[in-house]
Amino acid sequence: MTTYDVPTLAAPPAGRRPSRRPSRRPSRRRLDLPDLVWALAATQLVSRAGGLVRSFLVLYLTQEQDLSPATAGAVVAAVGVGDIGSQLLGGWLGDRIGRRHTMLVGFLGTAVALIALGSADTMPAIWAAAVGVGLTTELFRPAGSAAVADLPPRQRVRAFGLLFWAANLGFSVATVTAGTLAQSGYDLLFWINATTSVVAALIVWRRVPETRRPTSTQNRRALLPVLLRDRPMLAMMGINVAYFTLFLQTFATLPLVMSADGHGPATYGAVLALNGIAIVVLQPLAVRLLAGRDQSTVLAVSMVLVGLGGGLGAVVSSGAGYAGSVVVWTLGQIGVAVMFGATFAGLAPADLRGRYMGVASTTWSIGAVFGPLAGTLLLDHAGRTTLGAACVITGIALFAGQQALGPTLRSHISTKGNPT
């Protein structure tokens, strides 16, 4: 497992003046991450390792609740509807009551909502609980992103990278664990997920300091007028809504096509675990290789890889074929994740960071609504081949759009004096 060393600086011997000769090496202290980031990473690790429900929600709804694939996809989309509100609410709360308090509300609310969803046995109760899960689960994302965006720009790529790495280490643990537990029933998944949400809240309460700077009422700006004038931000939002729609439909359609080919929950969990394992192994290296490179180019290439991987996963039938498709779109996912948070943090005005990061995270939530709906509808009514072709075409279109936006994006971030 990759770890990050936190060096300590030794004091000079007594009676000896430290040398003023400049070092030829960059200061390692400049590369260090503050305790805040490590605490957030621990929170991500715990919450994602216990996040057993979401990746298996389609299987739970179709096998335990006897819902049709389309209805199950719609329930997963309802979680995404809650996510949209969660991102906007999390950004607003992060700027108003603070990043730390927003995370606490999110994790404790998630525990309650998960227990409600696992106990629901009627469609109205399932719909309400699904929205509640989405509304609370993602409060952490904009608040945590805003806390990282409060750091100096030179630390952001590595800080966001560490959070992404920790989340996916937890995710890889969750998928294998959930795949094994699901063979004996799904109830335990909900209780474990709720418990780890409470543990994550305890880490925030004990280890995460508040980073929001006090702002007087007179100096507060409304988000919408600023956002509507920010054309690069609006363009990035549109591209990322399309990207996350492409990416997140995979989590609704992959278990269905694998099940149709005779693969059980354990095989699905093992294949999906490759996603987390590949990220744990490759993402620290990706941060070193991609930091300082053109953001739009990295994002464009990464998005087309996700399209190619999603297209491959729709047409293969063997376990090895599914594993290969997951590896391809995981490479793209890593590239997007390395640049996503730092790019939006560079676009965000200092006084609107929480809300800008909330809006950025909302693109993920909108994709979580459209992705399961579009993917399951295409699979049901047009078949696997059409679904695969749509993935590839969308990936190519995203590549072209992100590359076209590149010059404007670089100029806009540079003008704000907030480079990543």
N, C-alpha and C positions, 0 to 999 in steps of 0.2 A: 504494500500500500504506500502510495506517495505521501510524504509528509513535507512540511515546510519548516525549516529550522529558523528559530528566532534567536539571533546572536546577541550576546551581551558584550558591552564595551568595558574592557578592564581599565582601571584607573592607573595613571603613571606612577612609578615608584616614588616614595616619599622623598622630598628634597630635589626632585628632578623636574625641570620644566618640560612640558610637552613640546615636541618638535613642531615648528610652524611650517615645516617643509610640506608642500601639498602632496597628497597621495596620488599616485597614478591610477589607482583603482577608484571607481565610484563608491561613495559611502554606502556601506551595507545598511546603515540605519535608514537611508532614504528608501530602501527597498522593503523595509519591514512594514508589516501591517499592524495597526493598533489593536488593542484587546477587543474593541468593539467588533471588529470583523471576525475575529476568532469566536466570539460569543454568538454572533449571528450565524456563523458556519455550524457551530454545535447545535443551534436551534434548528437549522435546516436539516442537518443530519438526523436528528431525533424525529422530527415531524415527518420527514419523507420515509425514513425506515419504518415508521408505523403507519404510513399511508397506504394501507392494504386495500382499501375499498374501491378507489376510483378506477384503477386499471381493470378491475374485475366486475365493475358495476353492470356492464352489459350482460355478462354471463350470469350474474346473480338475478337480474331482472328476467332473463329469458328462461333460466333453468329453475330457479327457486320460486319466482312469482308468476311463471308461465305467460309472460308477455311476448308479443310478437317482436321480431327484430326492429321493425320500424317504430313501434311504441317504445321499446327499450331505448332506441336511439333518441327519441323525443324526450324521454326522461333525462338521459345524459345531457341533452341540449338544455333542459330546464336548469340543471346544475350550472351550465354555462351562462344562462340568463342571470342567475344569482351572481356569478363571477363578475359580470359586467358592472352590476351595482357595487360589488365588493371592491373592485379596483378604484372606481370613482370615489366611493365612500372612504376607502382606505387612504387615498391621496388627500382628500379634504380633511379627514380626521388627523392625518399626519402633520398637516400644516397648522391645525387648530389646537388639538389637545396633546400633540407630540407623537413622535414615532413610537416610543416605548409603550405608551398607554394603548395606542391603536393595535399593536401586536398582541398585547394581553387580551383585549376584547376579542380579537380574531381567534386566538387559539382556544380560549375558554368557550366561546360561542360555537366553534367547530365541534367540540366534544359533545355539547348538547344536541346539535343538529344531526350528528352521525348516529347517536343513540336513537333519535326520533326516526331517522330513515330506516335503520335496521329493524325497528319495531312496527313500522307502518304496514298495514295489510289491506288498505283500500287505496284506490287510485287517487282520490283527493289528498289523502295523507301522504302518499308517495310523492305527488307533485310538490306539495308544500314543503316537505322535508328536503327534497332535492334542491329546491330553490334556496332553502335555508343553509344547506351545506355549501353551495356556491357562494352565498352572500357572506359567509364567515371565513371559509377556508383561505380565501385569497386576500384577506385584509393584511396579512403579513407582507405580501409581495411589494405593494407600493410603499408601505412604511419602511420596510427593510431597504428597499432600493433608494429611498430618499435619504436614509441614514448613510448609505455608502456614497451617494451623490454629495453629501455634506463634506466628504473628505477632499483633500487636494486632488486636482485632476490627474497628477502623475500616479496616484495610487489606485485609481478607479478600475482600470482594466484588470489588474491582478486581484483586487478585492472582489469584483463581480465574478471573476473566474473562480476564486476559491469558494464562493457561495454556490455557484453552479456545480462545482466538483463535489461539494459536500452533499448537496441535494441529490445528486445522481448516485453517489455512494449509498445513500439511504434508499434511493429508488431501487437499486439493484438488489439490496437486501429485501425490500418489500415484495418485489415481484416473485422471487424464489420462495419466500416464506408464504406469501398468499397462495401461490400455486399449490404448495403442499397442503396447507390448511383447508383450501377450498374443496379438496377431495372428500373431506369429512363434513362439509357444510360451510355456510357463509356467515353464520351469526358471530362467530369468534372474531372475524375480520373487523366487524364494526366496533366491538368492544376494545380490541387492541388499538385500533386507530384513534378512538376517543381517548384512551389512556395516554398515548404518546402525545396527543395534543395538550393535555394537562401538563405533562412533563416539560414540553416546549415552553409553555407559559411560565413555569417555574424558573427555567433558565433565563428567560427574558427578565423576569422579576428580580433575579439575583445578580445577573451579569451584564445586562445591556443598559448602558447609560443613555440619557436623552441627548440628542445632538441638535435639535431644533433651536435656532436662535430666536429669542423673543422679538416679536415685531409689533410695533404700535398699531393701534386700530387705524390711525390716519394713513399709514403707509401700506396697508393691505390693498392689493389689486385684485379685481375680479379675473377669473381664469378665462372666461369665454372671449371677451374682446381681444385679449392678447393672443389666444390660440387661433382665432379666426384670421388674424393678420400674419400668422407664422406659416407661410406656404410650405417651406421644407418640412416642418413638423407634420402638417396635414398630409403631405405626400408620403412621408415615412409611415404614418398611421395607415394609409390606404394599402401600401405595399405589405405591411406586416399583418393586417387583417387577412389579406389573401394568403400570405405565407402560413399563418397559423391555421387557417381553414384547411389548407393542404396537409399540413403536418398532423393536426389533431384528428382528422378523419381516420387516420391510420389506426388509432387506438380503439375506434368503434368497429372498423371493418376487418382488421387483422384477426381478432378472435373468431369472427364469424366465418371467414373463408378458411381458417385453419380447422374450425370445428366441422365445416362441410367436407373437408378432406380427411376427416377421421382423427384429428389430433385433439387430445384432451386438455383440460386446464393446466396440468403439470407441464406438458410440452409447450403450451403457450407461455406459461410463466418463465420457463427456461429460455425460450427464444427471446422474450422481452427483456429478460435479465441481461442479455448481451448488450442491450442499449446502455444500461447503467455501468456494466463492467468496462465497455469500450470507453465511456466517458471518464471513468475513474482513472484508467490507464493513460489515455491519450490527451485529455483536456489540459493537464498541467504543461505538457509539451506544446500544445496548441497555443497556449497563452504566450509562451516564450517565442514561438515562431511567428505569430500573427500580430503581437503588440508592435505598434509603430507602422504597420502596413496600412494601405488605403482601405478605409472602412467599407466603402461601397463595393469595392472589388471583392473583398472577403465575403460580404453579405450576399452578393450576387452569385458567386460560385457556390456558396453553401446552399442557397435556395434551390439551385438547379439540381444539386445532389439529392436534396430531400425529394424533389419531384421524381427523379430517376429511381430512387429507392422505393418510394411509394408505388410507382408503376410496376416495378419488379415484384413487389409483395402481392400485388393483385392477381398475377398470372402464374406464379409458381405453385407447386403442390407438395413438394418434399420439405422435410424439416430443415435440410441444409439450404434449400432455396429461400425459405423464410428467414433463416439466420443471415444469409447473404444480403437480403433486402434490408434487414434491420441495420446491419453494419454500414451499408451505403448511406441510408438516410441519417444514421447517427453521426457520420462524418460531417454532413451538412448541418445537423443540429448543433454540433460543437462549434462550428464556425460562426453561426448566427449568435449563439449564446455568448461567445467571447466578446463580440462587438455590440450586441444589442443594448445592454444597460449603459455602457460607456458612451455610446452614440447619443442616446436620448438624454443622458446626463449633460452632455456637451451642448445640447440644444436648449436645455431648461434654464430660464432665468432663476437667479438665486432665491428670490422671494416666492417662487412658484414651484420649487423643486418637487415637493410632495405631490402636488396636483399634476404636474407634468409627468412624473413617473407613474402616477395612477392612470393617466390617460394612455401612456405607453403600454402599461400592463393590460389595459382594457382591450388592446388589439388581440392579445392572447385570449381573453374571455369571449370576445366576439367570434373568434375562430373556434372556440370551444362550443359555441352555439351552431354556427354554420357547418363546421366540419362533420360532426356526427350525423346531422340531417342530410347534408349533401352526399356523404359517403354511403350511408345506408340506403338512401333513395336510389342512387346510381347502381348500387349493388343489387337491390331488389328488382329494379325495373329495366336496367340496361345490361347488367351482367358484369362479370369481372374484367373482361377485356376492355370494355368501355371505361370502367373505373380506372384501370391502369393507364390507358391513353390520356384520360383527363389529367391524371397526376403529372405525367411527363410534359404535356402541353402547358400546364399551369407553371411548372418549374421553369420552363424556358421563358415564358412571359415575365415571370418575376425577375429572372436574370437580366432581361432587357430593360425592365423598368428601373431596377436598382442601379444599373450602370448609367442610365440616362440621368438619374438624379445625382450622381456622384459629384460633378463640379459644383452644383448649387449647394449641396450639403457641406462640402469642404469650405466653401466661401462663407457660408452662414455661421458655422462653428468658429471659424477663424475670426470673423467680425465680432463675435461675442467675447472673444478673448478667453475662451474656455475650452482649449484643446484637450483631447483625451490623451 
